[in-house]
Amino acid sequence: MKDSGKIKSMALSVNYNQDDFELLDGQWLNHQAILSDFNLDTKDAAIAFEDGIKYFGEIFSFRLQAKHDFTASTDEISVIPVLKNEERDISCSGIGLAMEKVLDGMAL
């Protein structure tokens, strides 16, 4: 994330083609939150802070596993954020998605 602006909470929804991938796990990378949760069943994550903070850099990590072999996929993998400062929704400067392919336990 480039810059969240001042926020008190954030929610993320992970979207992908469930025919091609299985979601294995996910975790927030900020350890200063008063609440941080990831629900594998609903594919949603939430984090909250006692005081408003500016949130930036790497914020969340999740792992997907391919259900079958394929050389290329046109399916989109996306993460949709909802940021709040108290009860007001705010927009962020941008969230990027970085991917890493792992074969036989080795990262490429």
C-alpha positions as CSV (number, residue, x, y, z in Angstrom):
1,M,0.0,0.0,0.0
2,K,1.3,3.4,-0.9
3,D,-0.5,5.5,1.8
4,S,-3.7,4.8,3.5
5,G,-4.2,8.2,4.9
6,K,-5.2,8.2,8.6
7,I,-7.3,5.1,9.3
8,K,-8.7,3.3,12.3
9,S,-9.7,0.1,10.5
10,M,-9.4,-1.8,7.3
11,A,-11.1,-4.8,5.7
12,L,-9.8,-6.8,2.8
13,S,-11.7,-9.3,0.5
14,V,-9.6,-11.8,-1.4
15,N,-11.1,-12.7,-4.8
16,Y,-9.9,-15.4,-7.2
17,N,-11.2,-18.2,-9.4
18,Q,-12.0,-21.0,-7.0
19,D,-12.0,-23.6,-9.8
20,D,-8.2,-22.9,-10.3
21,F,-7.0,-22.0,-6.8
22,E,-7.5,-22.9,-3.1
23,L,-6.8,-20.3,-0.4
24,L,-4.5,-21.8,2.2
25,D,-3.9,-19.0,4.7
26,G,-3.5,-15.2,5.3
27,Q,-2.1,-12.9,7.8
28,W,-1.7,-9.2,8.6
29,L,1.9,-8.0,8.6
30,N,1.2,-5.1,11.2
31,H,1.5,-6.3,14.8
32,Q,0.5,-3.0,16.4
33,A,-3.3,-3.5,15.9
34,I,-5.8,-4.1,18.7
35,L,-7.6,-6.5,16.4
36,S,-6.4,-8.4,13.4
37,D,-8.3,-11.3,11.9
38,F,-8.5,-13.5,8.8
39,N,-11.4,-15.7,8.0
40,L,-10.5,-18.5,5.6
41,D,-14.1,-19.5,5.0
42,T,-15.3,-16.0,3.9
43,K,-11.9,-15.0,2.4
44,D,-12.1,-11.7,4.4
45,A,-9.6,-10.0,6.7
46,A,-10.1,-7.1,9.2
47,I,-7.7,-5.0,11.2
48,A,-8.4,-2.2,13.7
49,F,-6.2,0.3,15.6
50,E,-6.8,2.1,18.9
51,D,-5.7,5.4,17.4
52,G,-5.8,6.5,13.7
53,I,-2.5,5.6,11.9
54,K,-1.1,5.9,8.4
55,Y,-0.7,2.4,7.0
56,F,1.8,1.8,4.2
57,G,4.2,-0.8,2.8
58,E,3.5,-4.5,2.9
59,I,0.3,-4.9,4.8
60,F,-1.1,-8.5,4.3
61,S,0.1,-11.8,3.0
62,F,-1.9,-14.8,1.7
63,R,-1.1,-18.1,0.0
64,L,-3.0,-19.7,-2.9
65,Q,-2.4,-23.2,-4.2
66,A,-3.2,-24.2,-7.7
67,K,-5.7,-27.0,-7.9
68,H,-4.3,-28.3,-11.2
69,D,-1.3,-27.8,-13.5
70,F,-1.5,-24.9,-16.0
71,T,1.0,-22.8,-17.8
72,A,-0.9,-19.6,-17.8
73,S,-4.1,-18.3,-16.3
74,T,-6.2,-15.4,-17.4
75,D,-8.1,-15.4,-14.1
76,E,-7.7,-12.3,-12.0
77,I,-6.6,-12.4,-8.4
78,S,-7.6,-9.3,-6.5
79,V,-7.8,-7.8,-3.1
80,I,-10.5,-5.3,-2.4
81,P,-9.9,-2.9,0.5
82,V,-12.3,-0.9,2.6
83,L,-10.7,1.7,4.8
84,K,-12.4,3.6,7.6
85,N,-11.6,6.5,9.9
86,E,-14.2,6.1,12.6
87,E,-17.5,5.8,10.6
88,R,-16.3,7.5,7.4
89,D,-15.1,5.4,4.4
90,I,-11.8,6.8,2.9
91,S,-9.9,6.0,-0.2
92,C,-6.3,5.0,-0.3
93,S,-3.5,6.0,-2.7
94,G,-3.2,2.4,-4.0
95,I,-2.8,-1.2,-3.2
96,G,-0.5,-3.4,-5.3
97,L,-0.6,-7.2,-5.5
98,A,2.8,-9.0,-5.7
99,M,2.8,-12.7,-6.6
100,E,5.4,-15.4,-6.1
101,K,5.3,-18.9,-7.7
102,V,6.5,-21.8,-5.6
103,L,7.5,-25.1,-7.2
104,D,8.5,-28.2,-5.1
105,G,9.0,-26.0,-2.0
106,M,11.3,-23.5,-3.8
107,A,10.3,-19.9,-4.5
108,L,10.9,-18.6,-8.0
